[in-house]
Amino acid sequence: MTPLIGIPASVKLDGSFPQHVVSEKYITAAVQAVGALPVLIPALGVEKIEMADLARRLDGLLLTGGVSNVEPDRKSTRLNS
């Protein structure tokens, strides 16, 4: 069965219209690396997307390091290792 790999989108403005986007290099990497079917996850926040349900359906998650991949309270804080 083809694995489903979630890729979180970032929000970019096109004029006054927000667009949910993912760089093609990440989509291509998921396909080429494991033959995955990429699932683009809109940057709507946890209040609008049931993350636990989504996680159960996905076989993996590709975090691109974009702003939408970072929990808002962590954007301006340094994480301890």
Stockholm file with secondary structure:
# STOCKHOLM 1.0

chainA/1-81         MTPLIGIPASVKLDGSFPQHVVSEKYITAAVQAVGALPVLIPALGVEKIEMADLARRLDGLLLTGGVSNVEPDRKSTRLNS
#=GR chainA/1-81 SS CCCEEEEECEEEEETTEEEEECCHHHHHHHHHHHCCEEEEECSCCTTTSCHHHHHHHCSEECCCCCGGGSCGGGTTSCCCC
#=GC SS_cons        CCCEEEEECEEEEETTEEEEECCHHHHHHHHHHHCCEEEEECSCCTTTSCHHHHHHHCSEECCCCCGGGSCGGGTTSCCCC
//
